[in-house]
């Protein structure tokens, strides 16, 4: 966004991001509540550890998103779409590869990582950690491509995409987490017998 915009422009730019953030927060709380309701605090702890371990994968890329957004914003402000494309082609694959490498390492070394981070009492988090380690690859790509929406001021489009994905995620959470007698797949944080 150009830096000479007024309060109304700031409001129009920020409101969709605020709505998307609130909806994301509500959905995260719902996800945790469903897990707590069906499986209790032990599996909540397993999920929490798995989530924190998966966050390791995106430490570097999260730090790079503001820098990429800044560069994209400058290029967009100068109407230089060629430079935006160059920045995208140059940085996105590299940053995604870093996250993917760390994610894959954690997938194959999940048991050792759990022992280091949580200890032997968290061995039940093995399946959740293995699956959650794949999530940062998707999250990294989403954050990096979101920088284009931020740079071009297309926050309403970003919000709309976020709403659709979030609303699809709510029934998916129930389907994956709910017990089989309630038409779910019983894929709690430590249930390894949920697959067919």
JOSUL-V395949 format. One record per helix or strand. SS is the DSSP state (hx for helix, st for strand). FROM is the first residue (numbers start at 1). TO is the last residue. If there is no record, write none. Layout:
BEGIN
SS,FROM,TO
SS,FROM,TO
END
This chain:
BEGIN
hx,7,39
hx,41,56
hx,59,77
hx,81,108
hx,110,117
hx,120,152
hx,155,177
hx,180,182
END
